Amino acid sequence: MTELGKTLIVCGGLILLVGVLLTLGGKIPWLGRLPGDIFIQRPHFSFYFPLATSLVISVLLSLLFFLLRR
């Protein structure tokens, strides 16, 4: 039962962290505007794909999960 409690605490902490990041995401100036993010704007059409931002977030989450697993 102890392992279940620890797992729930970690999951709750991760949900809290994601919530804080989503709330403050608009206030982080570099988030979504990194070199490598694709932005195409034409008349009546705009396309945005945050490629570099996605890679940075993926690396940070992978590092976090690696550290939590140890």
N, C-alpha and C positions, 0 to 999 in steps of 0.2 A: 504494500500500500504506500510505502514511502516513495518508491519510484514514480508512482502515479502523481503524487503530490508535487514532486520536483518537476515532472513533465508539465503539469498544469501551470505551475509558477513560471516556467520558461516560456510557455506558449502565451500566457497573459502578458509577460514582459515584452515579447515580440509584437503582440497586437498593440500594446501601448506605444511602442517605438514607432510602428508604422503609422499609427494615428497622429502622433506628434509630427512625424515627417510630412504627412499629407496636409496637416494644418499649417505648418510653417513652410511648406514647399514653395509657395509663391514668393516668400520673403528671402529665399536663398538666391542671390543674384546670378550665380554661375549655373544653377540647375536648369537644364533645358537649353542652354545657349553655349554649349561647348563646341570647339572646332571638331568637325566630324558629324555634327547633327545636320541632317538634310532638310532644307527649307526651300521650297519652290513656290513662287508667287506669280500668277498670271492673272489677267483680267477674269473676274468671276470664278477664280479657282485658286486655292492655296493648299499646299501639301507640306506636312511637317512630320518627319520621322527622327526621333531623338536617338540616333545610333550610338554616338559616343556616350551620351548620358546613360543609356541602357547598359552599355559595357561597364561603366564605372560602378553603377549600382549593383550589377551582377558580381563584380569582383569584390565589392565591399560585403555583400550578403554571403558570398562563398567564404570569405575570410571569417566573418562572424560565426557562421555555422561550423566551420572547422575548429574555431576556438571553443565553441560550446560543446562540441563532440568530445574534446580532450578532457 
